[in-house]
Amino acid sequence: MVKAKQKNNSNLIGAWVFLIGVIVSVIFGLFGAITEVVVWILILVGLIIGFLNIASEETTPFLTAGAVLIFASAFGQGAVSVIPVFERILRALLLIFVPAVIIVAIKSLFLLAKR
């Protein structure tokens, strides 16, 4: 019973970190304040999301959605470069999702190796 409660708490923390991270990345993208400190904060948020928020049954959908988001953001920056706000928002979202997807992919590979 205690283990299930701990799992729910980590999922709750991960969900809040995910939501806050996306909101913060959009805010920083809107106002153009993506400094080196902000980059490191967003990367740290992405790592926390990867470690806490994604359960093993959510791995495939997260990796699929994350990969699409990364590709769309990376290639979309060039397409929307005439609108700097969108370009900054996409860059900020990349700073969150690239580390999260990498962590989840590595966790997935370790789970596959255990089988």
Secondary structure, DSSP 8 states (H G I E B T S, - for coil): -HHHHHHHHHHHHHHHHHHHHHHHHHHHHHHT---HHHHHHHHHHHHHIIIII--GGGHHHHHHHHHHHHHHHHHHHHHTTTSHHHHHHHHHHHHHHHHHHHHHHHHHHHHHHH-
